[in-house]
């Protein structure tokens, strides 16, 4: 008895031997001529009127429509034939969307933008988080032990670069086009913001406006001219602006935030007349996600429906991500177009629809590894960076949070519980491997993982965070963001022949567990299912774009006592097929009870728990990670935590767990009948078939499946179905 709980795609063709080949028509376009040309021979291609040769790499050019724009990595440059089209002029009308909003495809380039609004914060107490000049002195609001006061200093003698405070001055340059909106930011009417005019760098005149839409609580600045460091390390909100730590930096935008606080920000795009515009692609990079020796991790949260985000490096030395992130691919970078960055592996994730993605720091950091140049990164700097690609947005939101120590994924402690950080010969702090203490397994919060490993919005209501104005003597951290501007041939790719849309999965999770009980929803009604004993049964079948089928098969086994088969039935094996090939085979090991036997591509593997991704060599859409289950007695065997697999298979996410038969009183019986459970947390694809699809309502209930819901008749061999009955 079983229980269940209810890219970019271009039309590719083989490359030729260098000779030009195309369809019989006199001119070439991508629909009729499937040949992939290169920059070496593209000038000989007779593109049809209204088409020009361009592509996503130097060897994959085709004749694509001119109205798809020029935002491609490779564009054929043939001046004599006028093959390459000039970029749109600033006064050229942009394409209009159905919502009446102009739509653009452009880079986000802070370095060459013009910052015209400087006061970030908003709210009654924060309208003046900026400085005024009084003679040679600057006067800036702050707090001390007695309450509100001013910090007054000479900017020429405080040790800062000459123009360090230019982004902290009250007021903004006059904009003749906006006389009525001089004190407003963007289209929202907020009195304070960070505004960057001409941030697109393409002549469209697009501005990016950054507002806070929750309370903003930075560190209060403190200046002591008698102190060696003068600022005693606390410039607070005076770090805000185009800076990196204590240096000016036009390419980076820095926002100060005190410890134990969060700020929810909104990034919006407007034209020169403050009318909202849509960006077909908006790429934002966040640097320096780390934590100190004291305090908790930095965490960032956002929704990026339809887009992607990228983490850099190798597991487990990357930024941590919430469980709902869908890994798309892992690629090694092409250093021909990567500036002087560290060229670490890129882990590219699909963004779920209308769900928060939460990322939080893994790495210990200090001032020595702060980013100074967004295109010159050390491996350490790149591994603590995030790239988010938003698509078709006029505004997007990001929450930045300095979490408390209780949210660290790992801590550093000696055996007697004291801080375990040590310094190397260069004086840099690190945590020796023997002092690393894992605070949480890499599981969803609901399964015993870090509370950050969830889709809950980061705010004081959901997390242990402070609120309100920060104490006058509190410390904090600086958040650093930038866009993604063109380097060489690097361009945003916005228009392309779209792939067939994948079926949208229902959001309702589905679980098959214990004596197979099928459950829909987290607390849904349970349905017993009586599967054929010892036979592989198709549980789910779905189709990939392109027509290839994938299947989830399951096999059950019964408890046998004194030669008799009992009613107790569990899953003992799951197989994922791609076409006719068994790619992933997971079974409850009969020799080492309570453990999984895993075969990938017909090879037995013994993966270690952690964030490393094991991917099929022949079917790259099937991959998995292994984690330990929560540290509680019912999920442990001989003191060791049981394992679970997080599997991605052609757009379907499932978790296969090892479980003891906890219905028994004796531990030896629980272990003897240890089995597998499966959970499809993100539901079942529309259009899929099989028992799961019928039980969840994607397909009508067939007579065969109806039969599985009825307790079978008792036979001399017990209550079981024979394979022929199903």
N, C-alpha and C positions, 0 to 999 in steps of 0.2 A: 504494500500500500504506500503510495507516494504522495507527498504534499507539495503543491505549487502555490506561490504567492504572485494572485494576479497583480579651383586653381587656374591656377592659370592653365588653360588648355588651348593649344594651337593644333590645327590639323597637321599631323606629321606624315611624312613620306620618306622613303629611303633616299639617301644622298646618292647623286650620280657620280660619274668619274670626272667631273669637271666640265663636261660638255653640257650645253644648255638644252633642256628638253621641256616641252610644255604641250598643252592640248593643241588640237588642230586649229583653234581659233587664232586670229592674227595677233591678238594681244593677250597679256597674262593677267589673271586675277587669282586670288587664293582659293576660290571655290572650284575653278576648273583646272588650275595648274598646281599640282601637289608637290612640285619640285621645291626643295629647300636650297636657296641660293646663299652665297657668302658675300662678304664685303669685297672680295677679290673679283667677282664676276657679275655683281648685281647691276653695274652700269650697262651691261649688254642685254638686260631684260626689258622687253617692250611692254611695260605696264599699260593697262588700259587707261583711258581718260578717267580722271578722278581717283586713280590708284597710284601708290608709290611703294617702293621696296623698303621694308623695315621688318624688324623681328626682335625676338627676345634674347638672341645671342648673335655673335658675329658669323655663325655658319647656318643660321636658320631664318633667313629672310624670305618673305613672300610679298607679292603685290597686294597690299591691304588698302582699304578705303582711306582717302585723305581725311574724311571727317571723323576717323578714329583718333586723330591727333598725332602728335610727334613724340609722345612720351614712351618711347621704346629704347631698349638698350643699344640696338644697332639700327642706324638709318643710313640708307645708301646716299652718298654725297656725290652727285654728278652735276656740277654747275653748268656744263655745256648743254645738258639735256633737261636742266631744271627738274631733276628727279627728286631732290630733297626740298621739301617745302619749308619756308621760314615759319618760325613760331608765330602764334597769333599776336597781332599787335594789341596794344593796351585798349584801344577803342573798338576792337572787333567784338561783335556781339557774342556772348557766351551761349552755349546750348541751354535751353530752358527745360526744367523738369515739369512734370504734371502738377506739382504744387506751386508753380509759378516762380520758383527760385532758380536763379542762375547757377549752373553747375560747372565746376572747373576741375582740371587735373593739373596739379602743380606740386612742386616741392614745398617744404616748410623750412625756411632759411632764416634763422634768427640773426646770423652774423651780418647779413647785408640788409636787414630791416631797419626801420627807424622807430625807436621807442618813443612814444608820444604821451603815454600816461604812466605814472610811476608809483602811485599810492595804492598798495594792495592791502585789503583788510576789511573795509566796510564796517558799518555798525557805529553806534553812538560813541563808544570809547576809542574807535579805531579810525575815525575819519582823518585823524592827524598823525598817523604813523609815518610821518615824513618830517623833514628838517627845514628850518628857515635860516636864512643867512642874516646875521647881525654884525655888520662890519666885516672883520676877517674871521669871525667865529661862526660856528654852526650850533644851532639850538634844536634839540630833538627830544620829544616826550619820552619819559621813562617812569619807573617806579623805584622807590627805595623802602626801607623799613617803616617810613612814616607815611607812605602813600604816593600820589602823583607828584612828579617833579620834572625837571629838565636836565639833560646832560648837555653841557656846553663845552666846546673844545675847538682848538685850532686845527683844521684838517691838513695844514701844511707841516705840522710838527708831531702828528700823532702816529707816524710811522706807516701810513697807508699810501698807496699809489696816488698820483696827482688827481685823477678823475674818479676815484673810488666811490665817492658819494653822489655822483651826478644822477644816478637812478633813484636816489632817496630824497630828492628835493620836492617840496610841495609845489603843486601847479604843474602845467604842461605847456609846451609851445603852442601858440595860437594857430588854429587851423581855419583858414578863411572859408573853407567849404562847409564848416559845421558851426556857424556862429551860435545857433540855438542849442547845440549839443556840446558846448565846450566843456561842461562839467560832467558829461555823461560818458559812459564806456560802452561802445558797441550799441546794439539795438535794445538792450535791457534797461537802460536808464540808471544803472548803478553809478553812484558818485565816485567810486574808487575802483581801480583795476590796474593791471599791467597790459598795455596796448602796444602792439608791434605792427606798424604800417608797412605795406609792401613786403609782407613776410613770404610771399610766394616766389619772389625773385624772377618772375616771368613777365612782368609788365602789366598784370591784370589789376594791380592796386588792391590786393586783398589784405585785410588786417586780421590779426589774431588777437582776441581779447580774453584775458584770463581773470576771472572773478572767483572769489570764495562764495559758496552758497551755504556754508555752515559757519559757525563762529570761528574766527581766526585768532589763535593765541600763540604769539611768538615769544622768544626770550626778550627780556627787557635789557637794553644796552647799559653798560656800566663803564665809566671812564675814571681812571685815577692817574693824574699826571706824575704822581710820585712813585708809582709802581713801575718796575722794569718793563713790563709788557703794556703799560698804560691802560689797555682795555681789559686786563685780567682775563683774557680769553672770551669775553662776552660782548660782542657787538650786536647780538640779537637781530632784530628786524633790519638793521643796517647792512646785513649780509644780502638782503633782497636786491634783485636786479640782475643785470648781465655780468655775472661774476662767477668765479670758482674759488671758494674759500676766501682768502685774503687778496686775491688777484682779480683785476678786470679781465673779462672774457666775453666778447660780443656774441660768441656762438652758444653760450650756455646761460640758462636762466636759473637763478638760485632763489629758493624760498625757505626762510627760517621757520622752524616750528619747535616749541618747547617740548620737553619730555612729558610722556603720559597724556598726550593730546592728539587729536586728529583734525584735519581740515578737508572738507569736501570742496573741490574746485570745479569750475566749468570753463572749458575752452570753446570759444565760439569764433566763427568766421563771418566777416562783414565786408562790404565793399566801401568805397570812399564816401558814400552817402549813408553809411550805417545800415544798409539793407542786408539782411542775412543772405549768405550764399552757401551753396553746398559744395563740399570737397569730395570728389569721387574717391580720393585716397588721402588720408592724413596720417603720416608716420611720425610717431613720437618716441623718443628714446629717454629712458630714465636711468641715471647712473648712480653708482655707489650705494646700492642696497646692502647694508651691513649692520653689524651691531657692535657695541663696545664691550669692554670687559665687565662693566656694570650696566645695568639696564637691559631692556628687551630689544627685539628685532625691529627694524624698519619694515613696514608693510604698505603695499600699494594695492588699490582695488579699482576695478573698472568693468564696464560692459562694452563689448566690441562685436556685437552681433554682425555676422557676415564677414568679419575680418579675421586676422590672425595675430598671434604674438609669438615672439621668439626669445628663447633663453639660450645662453652660450656656455659651452664647456662640456665637461663629462660628469655624469652622476658619480658620486653624490655632491660634487663641488659646485653646484649651480644654485641659483635662487630657487627656493621651494615654491611649488604651485599647488593650488587647490585641486581636489580630486576630479572636478568637472571639466578640467582642461583636457581637450581631445588631441593627442599627439598625431600630427599629420605626417611628418617625416623628420629624419635626422640627416643632415648633409654636411659634408666637408666644404669649407668655403673656397671660392675661386679668388686667389689673392691678386689676380690681375685687376680687380675692380674693387679693392677693399681698403684703399688707403694704406695707412701703417697700423691698422688694427691687428689684434693678436691672432686672427684667423682660427679661433676655436670652433669646434663643432657647433652647428646651429640646430637647436631643437625647436621646430616650428609647430605650433598648436593652432587648431581651429578654435574659434570662439563659439561657445554655446549661445543659443538664442535667449536674449533677455535674462541672462543670469550673471551675477557678479563673479568675476575671476579675482582671486586673492593670491598675491605673491608676497613672500616674506623672506627675510635675509637668512642666509646660511653662514656667511663669512664674517670673521672678526676683522674689523677695519680700524684705521686711525687716519690722522691728517696726511700721513706720508703717501697714501695711495689714492688721494682725491684726484679726480680727472681734471686735467688742465687743457686737453685738446681732444675733442670728440672723435677725431680721426687718427689719433696716435694713442693706442691703448695697450697696456700691459695685459698679460693673461689674467692677472688678478683683477684688474679693472673691468675687463670684458666679462668675466664670469659673474660679476655682480651688477650687470647691466640688463635692461629689458628693452626690446623693441616692440611697440604695439602699432599695428596697421589697422586703423579705423577705415571703414568704407562708407561712402554716401552719407556723410554727416555734415550738418550745419553747426552742431554743438556736440560735445561729448564731455563726460564727467570723469574725474579721477579723485580718489580719496587717498591722502597721504597720512600715515599714522606712525607715531613713535610709541610702540607697544611696551607694556611692562615686562619684567624679566620672566614672569610665569609663562609667556608665550614663546620663549626660545624653544626651537625644535631640539637642540642639543645644548648642554651646558658643559662647563669645564671645571671639574672638582677633583681634589685629591681624595684618597681613601678615607680621610677623616673629615671630609665635607668642606674643606677650605678651598678658596679659589685656586685653580690649578694652572693658570697661565704662567708661562715663563718667557724670558727674552732670549733671542738668539744673539750671535756675536755682533750683528749689526744693530742690536738694540730694539728689534721689532718683536712685539709680543705674538705668541702663538700658543696653541693648546696641544701638548703632546698626546699622542693617540691613547696612551693608557689613562689619561685624565678626562677623555670625552665621555660624557654621560648623556645617554639618549633619554630625553624627557617624554617623547611621544613616538609611537610607531607611525610609519607613513600610511596612515589610514584616514578615512573621512572622520570628521569630528564625532558623528553619530556612532561610529564603530570604535571609539576610544582614541582617536587621533587628536592632533592639535586643534583647539577650538577655531583657529584660523583656517583650518582645512574644511571649509564649508562655503555655503553661498549666502550666509548672513551678512547684511550690510554692517560695515565697521562703524560703530558709534557707541556712546556710553551705555545705551540701553541694551545692546547685545554683547558687549565686551567690557572687561574691567578697565575702563579708561576714565581719566579725569575730565572735568569740564570747567568752563569759566576761565576767568583771567588767571594767568600763571603766577605763582609766587614771585616776588621781586628778585629773589636770588636763585631761581631755577636755571638749570642748563637745558640744552636742546641740541638739535641736529639740523643740518642744511640739506634740503632736497634739491637735486640738480636735474633739469630736463633740457632737452633740445629737440629739434626736428631732424629731418633727414634730407640734406641738401645734395645737389648733384656733385659727383666727383667723376671727372672724365666722362664716360658713357653712361654712368648710372642715372637712370631716370625713373620716375614713377610710372608704372604700367597700369593704365586705367581702363582702356577699351580693348577688347579682345573677343574672339569668337567664344561664346560661353559654352561650357560643357553642359550636358543634360543635368538638370537639378536632381540631386539624390532625394529619395523619399524622406519626408520628415518623420522622425520617430515620435510616437506618443510620449508624453512626459511621465506617464505612470510607470513606476518601477514594477518589475515582475520577478518573483523568486520561486525557485523549486528547492524544497528543503525537507530534511528528515524523511519520514516514510511518505513518499513524495506527496507533498501538499503544495498545491499551486495557489499563490496569493497575488492579487493585483493591488497595488498601492501599498503604502507603508503599514497600514493597519486595515487592509482590505479583508473581504471574506475569503476564507480558506476553502479549497476544493480538493478532496482526495482523488487521486488518479491511480488506477491499478494498471501498471505497465507490464508488458510481457517479461517474464523473468529471464535474465541471461541473454537477452537479444538486443542488439543496437536498434534504437527507435529514433526516427526523425522527429526532433522536437521543434525545429525552426528551419526554414529555408527562405533566403532572400536573394535578390539579384543586384549585382553591381552595375553602375553605368557601363555600357558596352555589352551587357548581356550575360556575363559569367555569373554562375550561381555559387552561393556559399550555403553551407548547412551546419547546424548544430545537432549532433547525435548524442544520445544518452543510453547507457545500459544499467540496469538495476540488478540487485542481488537480494536474496531473502535470508533471514536468520534460520539456521538449521540446528535443531536441538534434538539429540538422541535419534537421529535419522529422520526426523519429521520436519517439514517445512512449515514455518510459522507465518503469521500475518505480517510480521515486521519486514519492511522492504525499504532499501535505500539505493541511492545512486552510487555506483562504483566506478563509472567511467564516463568521460565526455570527450567527444572528438569534434574538431572543426575541420570541415572539408572545403576545399576551393576547387570547383569543378569535380573531377573524379579523384582528386588527390587528398589523402588524409594528411593534413599539415601539422596540426597540434593534437596530441593524444595525451590526456591527463587521466590517471587512474589512481585509485586507492591501493597503495602497495600492499600486497598480501604477505610479503616476507618481512617488511619493516612496518608493522601495524602503526597507523596514525601518521604515516608520511605519504607524500605524493610521488608517483612515478610519472615523469614528464618526458615525452618524446616530441622533438621538433624536427621536421623534415626527415622522419624515420630514424633519428638519432636520439638516444637517451641522453638527456642533459641534467645536470645537477646545479641549477642556478642558485646564486646566493641572494638572500634578502637585501633589498636596497633599491635605488632608483635606476639601476642599469636596465636598459631596454633590450630584450632578446627578440630579434626579428628574423622571420623566415628568410632564408637565402633565396628561395625561389618564388615565394609569394609574399611580397613586401607589405601587403596590407594586413598581415597577421603578425602581431607582436605582443609581448607580454612583459610584465614586471612581477617580481615576487616580493611579498611583504610578510612580516610576522603579524599574527592576530593580536588583539589587545591582551595586556598583561593581567588576566584574571584567571582564576583556577579552572573554570569550565572550558577555557580555550587553551589550556596547557597540557602537555603530556610529559610526564617524568621531569617536571620543572621547566621544560622548554615550550616556548610558544608555538602553536600550530601555524601553518603557512597558508597563504592565500595568493592566488594569481589574479592580477588585473590584466585583462585581455582586451585588445582592440582587434576587430576582425571585420574589415570592409564596412566601416561605419557603425558597427554594433559594438557596444561596450558591455562586457560581462565580467563578473568576479566569480571565480571558482574557489571555494574554501574547503579546507579539511576540517571535519567536525567529528567530535566524539558522539557516541550514542548516549546522550545524557539522560535518556528515559530510564536507564538502568541504575540501580542503587550501587552496585559494585563497580569500582573503577576498572577492574580487569574486563568486565563485560562492555563497559563504555569504550574501552580501547579495542577490544576484539571486533566490535561492530562499527568501528570508525568508518566514515563514508565521506562523500563529496556533496556539497550543495552548490547551487548556481544562482546568481542574482544579476538581472539585467536592469541596472539602476536607471538607465535612460530610456527604457521601454523597448518596444518592438517596431521595426520599420513598417511603414504603410506598404501594403501590397505583398507582405510576406505570407508564407503558408506554413503548415505544420501544426502540431498539437498546441504549442504555445500560442500561435497566431489565432487559433480558433477559440481557445479558452479566454483570451484577452478581448476578443470581439473584432479583431481585424478581418477575420474570415468567418463565415457561418459555421456552426457546429455540424460536422459531418456525422453520419451514422456510426462510422468506426470510432471516432472520438467519443461519441455519446456512450458507446459500449464500455469505454475505459473508465467511465464515471460510476459504473455499477459494480458492486462487490461481486467477484466471480463465485461461481458455485464451488462448494467444497468437494475436493477429490481426495483419493487416497494419498496423493502427494502434497496436499495442502491447498490453500487458497491462492492459486496463481493462474495467470493467463498463459496459454501457450503462444509462441510467436505466430502461429497460423491464425489465432483468434483476432489478432490485431492487424 
